[in-house]
Amino acid sequence: MLFVSRRKRIQRSVPERVGNAVIVLILLLFAFSTTYPFWHVLMYSISDSGQAMSGGLFFLPRDPTLVSYDVLFRTKQIFIAYGNTIWKTLIGTVLSLALSALTAFPLAHRKLPGRNLLSMVFFFTMLFSGGMIPTYLVVQQLGMIDTPWALILPNVLSAYNMFIIRNYFQQLPSSLEESAFIDGATPPVVLWRIVLPISAPILAANAMFYGVGNWNSYLDCILYTNSNTLQTLQVYLRNLISSVGSMDSIAGVGGATASLSEETIKMTAISVSVIPVLVAYPFLQRYYASGITVGAVKG
């Protein structure tokens, strides 16, 4: 009887099976449309320039070669840009998470005097900003122009991410904090030893938000730095793509570089800048859903 009932549940009508097949086909087409552009860039970067420029779609490299990667990594500037971007991403993400948690923790307590006013002040910054020129003047007066901190501090706190963390803190049982206060714990101890350890999902989600934002940012480097020693990877890539004579500026003339096109170098630089994010994303992507939906609760 159990086998028969299970078989009845498995059996589906013809329209249902057709519908499922159509859904699967649509999802496969959608997945292909989102993944193939990057796959094309990667295959283009490891293909022979002459063969790749012949046009058409291709899923495997044409006359595979790694000459473009060899040329790109011969330059000293790309290592400088990579180092600056990694430093900016790691330090900026840690500082952003720390400030967001420190700001969200008191705002999560409804008995905090002036809580609504403070929340409105932070919310106002999500709708209106001071503008590019006033922000530049503030950074200049603080003496951060052409310093590494100019790449981090001007955008170190996101009000949107802070509100997501605040809403998560508000959903935690108040009895946890009350029992800790009864035992003599101070608010910093409660935050560090009780609230943060049970808030790993929201912290991981916001770490991904901040990390991707720091990795992809380039405007702060353009506005606040002038030295090539502070150039980030995205600015280096931007200059590479916008430069008409990119081949001469990157690798010189002659040797193996003579057979490379500017398009191949651009594809290689794009691949090099995106691969680290693609490697890190699978480890934190499961926290994205919880990180976004948790902020939908009013408070």
Steps between C-alpha positions, in 0.01 A plus 500: 500500500785734582660434160173564319429824684854623435468412133176697478674802643786469250278460195416831334267595222628585153422874528685511833807333353492732200473799731795382707705447185420853382600644839828309498570619145433863595727473804776344290472781245509757777806336657673489162424867431653606832808277502604499135616867485766437763584161349549675165732755661704222663523293179588812301785580739665160452446487123729609223423863417465443128268202545288675768450807282347288224166543679212270583411315818746247633496291816859373491818704451622538144865401475548523882784714632587677827712770341259776602520400868878484476506850353260641757685359800834622374400853595575626849194723514247219500656351814490842665136540399415149617666560836318830551165344413552201731610730783206733441253210489624326816554806719195682366270202554618446859463869588160523331367197684634629832346846458172357373469265798598772750241734348224242463528361855380811689244586231348154543391589856161670499568670836799693364434877541476671161498166317245608238683826431833324458339242270354779287843666474652179364199441275534852358849415373350216296284753309733798473878533496724798549619490141832429337664840551404548870615144572830566328548819705436308822751231403751772408457689828552177693835457324410169335566598138751262342507274806384137532221599742334705228410169334315374809369765739278715271263206439575286803139483625191409297174608664312231309722220629491648849118490502506136390725413794287710735182319399673167556608610849142604577376147431736342753336396831530782751536245780857428383614854564295537818654192656847622405436842655376330818831312516685831483593511130553839338351589158833443317529157659143415404563606141832314469421177685125454451358698209777466240554121536132430426493756217744318271252472204426873482866592554610261224240642261608857569865399472420386147317828428786712630768278347356509148442873530860566607638270232303664219531864612712732291358852535665563839839409354446735206385792719727477803831358374754614245785253548527176305614329820141535631330394177243224545435216260173642368663833415787319332248301299306814413814673377592192302164477325476873428859524375529489123866402516457243776736249340789744498430623852479151647750276338697694245553395145648181366540147621195295583290812551505588133238234425259622769211733432376768735173309532680192629684704763172655611333160530795373701490796739126456552545131578778573748286756685185285522644158589566579871137607551374187327718286724377666821132523406401130534614494862277792601213494249275291729489797738369737234134398537502536878694824477244658268172366642586566862490874430137483392376497861396841622655640814 
